Amino acid sequence: MYTEENFYFDYSDKIIQETIQKITEGEGELTSEEYAIKAYNYVRDSWEYYPYHFSLNEKDWKASNLMQRKTGHCLEKATILITLLRAKNIPSRLGLAKVKNHLAVDKIVETLQSDELVPHGYVEVYLHDKWVKATPAFNKSLCNLLGVNVLEFNGKEDSIFHEYDKSEEKMFMEYLDDYGAFDEVPLLYMFELMKQHYPIISEKRIEKGEVLDLSNL
């Protein structure tokens, strides 16, 4: 379970297969852990973190479509990583949470009038007979710009949040709630969570199918 292809994790698509070849080129035979780490690093750094674009259109959540973008937020990049992992028969699923995130989201906080972000997305990967968590959202160049340590993943331990900046004085992320793990991208549920936490979504009469600019609702 959690290795099957579906509408969102469409790993048979040409762009997915070409990306896998790029990740594994010249590497020889990789273990599941080695491949997972390389895939994580690739997704983390190949798409710049951009949290302001949020689509409520199902087709925009297919990994093959997400990979054609140059940027992505936590949920989009998690979807890509899950697809790359499932393509190599590595069980993986999408985790949803509520977080306080102070990393490059000032406009969202101002627009939504809350520093609690819902939903935040991460990946659960099954390695070494256990589930481990990984968050490939924040690319290396952004972390360097903001003075934050890059979030690494070693395949053995959870890697889910930047708790402090490099000075270890300023907290960047805190997990407040966990909504579980999913075998798909539960877009309707994600939309309901947003409406529950951000009254402006209902006030603006936003409907499924729209594409939101979260910096300017």
C-alpha positions in Angstrom: 0.0 0.0 0.0 1.0 3.6 -0.6 3.0 2.7 -3.7 0.2 2.8 -6.2 -0.1 5.4 -9.0 -3.2 7.5 -8.9 -4.6 10.8 -10.4 -2.2 12.9 -8.4 0.8 10.7 -8.1 1.0 10.0 -11.9 4.5 8.5 -12.0 4.1 6.9 -15.5 4.1 10.3 -17.0 7.1 11.1 -19.2 8.2 14.1 -17.2 8.3 12.0 -14.0 10.3 9.3 -15.7 12.8 11.7 -17.1 13.2 13.3 -13.7 14.0 10.0 -12.1 16.6 9.4 -14.8 18.2 12.7 -14.0 18.2 12.0 -10.2 19.8 8.5 -10.6 22.1 9.2 -13.6 25.6 7.8 -13.0 24.6 6.6 -9.5 24.5 2.8 -10.1 22.2 0.7 -8.0 20.8 2.8 -5.1 19.1 1.6 -2.0 15.7 2.8 -1.1 17.2 5.2 1.5 19.8 6.5 -0.9 17.2 7.2 -3.6 14.8 8.8 -1.1 17.5 11.2 0.1 18.5 12.1 -3.5 14.8 12.6 -4.5 14.3 14.8 -1.4 17.2 17.0 -2.2 16.2 17.3 -5.8 12.7 18.4 -4.9 13.8 20.7 -2.2 16.2 22.6 -4.4 14.7 22.4 -7.9 11.6 24.4 -7.1 11.8 27.7 -5.3 9.5 27.9 -2.3 6.6 30.1 -3.2 3.6 30.0 -0.7 1.3 32.5 -2.3 -0.2 30.5 -5.2 -2.9 28.0 -4.2 -5.0 26.2 -6.7 -8.4 24.8 -5.9 -8.5 23.0 -9.3 -7.9 19.2 -9.2 -5.9 19.0 -12.4 -3.3 21.5 -11.0 -2.4 18.9 -8.3 -1.2 16.2 -10.7 2.5 15.8 -10.1 3.2 15.9 -13.8 1.6 19.4 -14.0 3.2 20.6 -10.8 6.6 19.7 -12.1 6.2 22.1 -15.1 6.1 25.0 -12.7 9.2 26.8 -11.5 8.0 27.3 -7.9 6.0 25.4 -5.4 4.7 25.5 -1.8 5.0 22.8 0.8 2.0 20.8 -0.4 2.9 21.0 -4.1 6.5 19.9 -3.4 5.4 17.1 -1.1 3.1 15.8 -3.9 6.1 15.8 -6.3 8.3 13.9 -3.9 5.6 11.3 -3.1 5.3 10.6 -6.8 9.0 10.2 -7.3 9.2 7.8 -4.3 6.2 5.7 -5.4 7.7 5.4 -8.8 10.5 3.4 -7.2 8.1 1.4 -5.1 8.9 3.3 -1.9 5.7 3.7 0.2 4.9 7.3 0.8 1.9 9.5 1.7 0.9 13.1 2.2 0.7 14.4 5.8 -1.3 17.5 6.7 -0.8 19.8 9.7 -1.4 23.2 11.2 1.8 25.2 11.8 3.0 28.5 12.9 5.5 29.4 10.1 7.5 32.6 10.1 9.6 31.7 7.1 8.8 33.9 4.1 5.1 34.1 4.6 4.6 37.7 5.7 2.1 38.6 3.0 0.0 35.5 3.9 -0.1 36.4 7.5 -1.2 40.0 6.7 -3.9 38.8 4.2 -5.3 36.0 6.3 -4.8 37.8 9.6 -3.3 34.8 11.2 0.2 33.4 11.7 -1.2 29.9 11.8 -1.0 28.2 8.4 -3.5 25.6 7.4 -2.9 23.2 5.8 0.9 22.6 5.8 2.0 19.6 3.9 4.9 17.1 4.5 5.8 13.6 3.3 5.7 10.3 5.2 8.1 7.7 3.8 8.3 4.1 4.9 12.0 3.2 5.3 13.7 0.7 7.6 10.4 -0.7 8.7 9.0 2.6 10.0 7.4 5.8 8.8 9.7 8.9 8.8 8.6 12.4 7.9 10.3 14.8 5.5 9.6 18.4 4.4 11.2 19.4 1.1 9.6 22.8 1.0 12.4 25.3 1.7 15.1 25.4 -1.0 18.7 25.9 -0.1 19.0 29.3 -1.7 16.1 30.7 0.3 17.5 29.3 3.5 20.8 30.9 2.8 19.2 34.2 2.1 17.2 34.1 5.3 20.0 32.8 7.5 18.3 29.5 8.2 19.9 26.1 8.3 18.9 23.9 5.3 16.5 21.2 6.4 18.3 17.9 5.7 16.8 14.4 5.5 18.8 11.3 6.3 16.1 8.6 5.7 16.2 7.5 9.3 14.8 10.4 11.4 11.9 12.9 11.0 12.9 16.1 9.3 9.8 18.4 9.5 10.6 21.9 10.8 13.0 24.8 11.0 12.6 25.4 14.7 15.2 28.2 15.0 17.4 30.3 12.7 21.2 29.9 12.7 21.5 32.1 15.8 19.1 29.6 17.6 17.2 32.6 19.0 14.4 33.1 16.5 11.8 30.4 16.1 10.6 29.8 12.5 8.2 26.9 12.7 6.0 25.2 15.3 3.6 22.3 14.7 0.2 22.9 16.4 -2.0 20.1 15.0 -1.8 17.1 12.8 -4.6 16.1 10.5 -3.3 12.7 9.5 -1.8 11.1 6.4 -3.5 10.6 3.0 -3.2 8.3 -0.1 -4.2 11.2 -2.3 -4.3 15.0 -2.3 -7.6 15.6 -0.3 -8.3 19.0 -2.0 -11.9 19.3 -0.7 -10.8 18.6 2.8 -7.9 21.0 2.5 -10.3 23.7 1.2 -12.7 23.0 4.2 -9.7 23.4 6.6 -8.9 26.8 5.0 -12.5 28.0 5.3 -12.6 27.0 8.9 -9.5 28.8 9.8 -9.7 31.9 7.5 -13.1 33.7 7.4 -12.0 35.7 4.5 -12.2 32.6 2.3 -16.0 32.5 2.8 -16.4 36.3 2.9 -14.9 36.4 -0.6 -17.2 33.6 -1.7 -14.2 31.6 -3.1 -15.2 28.3 -4.6 -13.5 25.1 -5.6 -11.9 25.5 -9.1 -10.4 28.9 -8.5 -6.7 29.7 -8.2 -5.9 31.9 -5.3 -3.2 34.5 -4.7 -2.9 34.3 -1.0 -1.0 37.6 -0.8 -4.0 39.5 -2.2 -7.4 38.0 -1.6 
